[in-house]
């Protein structure tokens, strides 16, 4: 298992990122994901900046929709950590149990039809091409 870098043991470079995570998320907590990748400060910095930009910048997708998309990709990729953290985030942003169930149904159906389309090597219809 990867060593988790706590704030007290972190370098100044890592503490700057941790402080930004706390300020952006309005929390005192630093998730284990960040503590693990803090073992390589450039990866921590780069990853945090990307996540912050994608998940918190103004845009057309509201914060709950962003979490739902993150859950869908995480389920498809089999990332237990991301499923757990983004499911908690989605509930905090208003997801209900019924929404979660519907989301799981969509993810399961999409994964099934994706595999069928790939397995059968189905050509894309002309009307779907841009």
Secondary structure, 3 states (H helix, E strand, C coil): CCCCCCHHHCCHHHHHHHHHHHHHHCCCCCCHHHHHHCCCHHHHHHHHHHHHHHHHCCCCCCHHHHHHHHHHHHHHHCCHHHHHHHHHHHHHCCCCHHHHHHHHHHHHHHHHHHHHHHHHCCCCCHHHCC
